[in-house]
Amino acid sequence: MLPEIIIAIVATGAIGGFVVYAWATAHVRRDWV
């Protein structure tokens, strides 16, 4: 695989993981409040 593809996959995974983490954190806070 090309380095550009690997970087794109890693970046997408990081962004997706951050979105999921942010949503889960907001959801948990909402439940606890």
Secondary structure, 3 states (H helix, E strand, C coil): CCHHHHHHHHHHHHHHHHHHHHHHHHHHHHHHC
